[in-house]
């Protein structure tokens, strides 16, 4: 199935696919956007704004899956975390370094003018508040990794291998760099990720996210075991 890096013009249809895919999902749907059915456009714009800002950051790679008619039916947002992600960004003196701050400023103004009426304001920062409670799972040999920040396939196109191709891209990139790949699984998707060698190492449904289903923190264990073994040997050598 054809996948490719997203163009700017792909971000809107990618957001539409993501909104449809997460409509019945507990986190992005019911918790963060309880009024999405009354304000569907605001709900779609939530994803579009996020994609627009991340698309301009080189540590992120947004991919789209297209059908035989060239229509965007799915997307994945991968993030290269750790020093490898920092190395992908342009230097401070590069004129391109101004693009992301300007885009973030524009998005902030846009949010102020057109607030997200689909959202629950009380839960606006729940993801940022929760992350410090499980961030330790990305320490040590797991710090350098490719993280699947978001995976979505439009419900009408699910079951056609688009998701598999979008996940495999990140697995392949991680393999080239000798680092693991990681993901936080949605409810019921653990088995799907397990086919790629992902194994649960912790939970993200803690603190403000306690009670939500899903939330398994998973790493591509075959790659991770080799990396953590090397880190352990290096630490042992330094302690001698």
N, C-alpha and C positions, 0 to 999 in steps of 0.2 A: 504494500500500500504506500502511495507517495507521501512523504513528509519532507518538509523543507523549513529553513529559517523564515520567520515571519517578516513580511514587509510591513511598513507602517499602515498601509491600506488593509492589511489582514487583521489588525487589532480589534476593530469593531466586530466583524463576524466571529472572531475568536472569543470575544466577550459574550456574544449571543449564545455561542455553543456552551461556554462555561456556565452561564446563567441557567440555561435549560438543564444542563447536567446536574447542577447542584440544587435545583429547585426543591427536591424532596430530601435533601441531605440536612442533617441536624445542625451542623455548625454554620455554614454559609447561608443556609436557608432559614430554618426556624429561629435559631439563636440570634444571628446577626441581622437578619432581614425578615422580621415577622410580618411586615407590611408589603412584601414584594409583589403580591398579587394585585394590590391596589395601585402600586407605583412600580410597575415592571421596568419601565425605562430607567428609573433611578437605580434599580437593582442591576441592570445590565451595565449602566455607566460606572458602577462601583468596580467592576472587573476591568472595564475599558481604561479607566484612569490608572489603575494599578499597572496594567500592561504597558501603557504609554510611558510611564516613568521608568519601569524596569527595562523596557526595550532599549532605552538610551544608555543603560549601564552595561559595560562590556563583560562584567562577571556573570550576567544573566544571559541565557539563550532561550528565546521564545520560539518554539517550533509550532508549525501548523500541519494538520493532516487535511488533504484535499481529496474529494471524491472524483469519479471519472468525468464529472462535468466541471471540475476545477473549483467547486464550492468548498469553503473551509468548513469542516465538520468536527474538528477536534483540535486540541492544543496541549502543549506541555510547556511549563516554565521551569527550566533547570538553572540552578545557581552553583557556580564554582565557589565553594567556601574555603576559608583559610588563606594562606599566603598566595596560593595559586590564583585565587580570585582577585586579590589586590594587584598581582602582576599583570592581569588582563586589562586593568584600567589605564587610561591615558595619563600622562604626567601633568602636573599642575600648570606648566608653561604651555601645554598644548591647548590651542584655542577650543578644541572639542570638549575640554574639561568644563567649559561654561554651559554646555548644552543641558546637562542633567540638572544643575541648580535652577536654571531658567525654566525648565519644564516642570520641576517641582513647585516653583513659585506660581507658575500658571495654573497648575492643578489645585494648589491651595486656594487661589483666588476663585477658581471655578467652583470648588466645594463650598466656599462662602456664599457665592451668588446663587448656586443651585445645590442646596444641601440634599443629602440622601434621605428622602422621605420614606424609603422602604426600610431603613435601618432602625434599630433600637438604640437610641443615644446612650443609654446606660451601659451598653455592651460595646461601645465603639472601640475601646482600647483593650478588650479582653485578651486578644492574642498577645499583645505586647506585655501585658501584666502577667500572663501565664508562662511565657517563654523562660524567664530566669529559673523557674522551678524544675525545668527538665533540660536546660542547656548543657548540663554536665555530660550528657550522653554524647556530645560532640567534642569532647576533650581528648587529649593524648593522641593516639594513632588515628582517631576518628576526625580530628580537626580538619585535615585536608581531605575534602570529599566533594563529589558532585551530588547536590541535594535536589530532589524532585519537589519543587515548591508547590506545583499545581499540575494536575492531569485531568483533562476533561474531554469527553467525547459526547456530542449531541445524542440524546436518547434515540433518535431516529436512525443513527448510524452506529450504534453500539453492536458488538458481536461481529464486527467485520475486520478485526485485527488492527484497527487504527491505534488503539491504546498500547498494544504490544510493541508496535514500531516506535511509538513515541518514548516508551520506557527503554527500549533497547538502545536508542541513541545515547542516552546518558550512561548506560552500562558500558557501552563501547568506549566512550570518551574517558570514563574512569579507568578502564583497562589500559588505554594508551598511556595514561599518566601514572599508572601504578598506585591509584588511590581507590578507596571504596566509594560506593554510591549509597545514598540514604534517602529515606522517605518517611513521612508520617501517614499511615494508611487510614483511609476512610473505613467506615463500618463495612464489614463483609468483603473487603478487598485484600485481606492478608494472604489468602490462598493464591490469588493472582500474582502478587509480588513474590510469593514463595517460589514460583516457577522460575524466577530470575535469580534465585539464590539468596533472596532477602530473608533475614531471620529477625524476630523481635528481640530488642535489647532493653526496652523500657516503655513507659507510657507517657503520653502527653495530656491525657484527660485527668489532670490534677489541678488543685487550686480552683481558680474561677471556672475551669473547664470540667471540674469533677461532675460526674453524672452523665456526661455525654458518652455515647457509644462510639466505637472506633478509637483512633488515637494511638495505635501501636507504632512505636518508633522502630524502624527496621533498617538494617544495614545489609548490604551484599556480603554475606558472611565469609564466603570463600576467599574473597579478596581481603576482607578485614582481618581474618585470622593470620594471613601471611604478614600483613603490615604490623599487627600488634605483636607478633612473634619477633619481628625484626626490632621493633622499639624496645621490647623486653631485653633482647640480647645486647642492644646498644647501651641500655641503662646498666646492665650487669657489667659490661666492659668498663664503663666510666666509673663504677663504684669500686673497682679493683685497685 
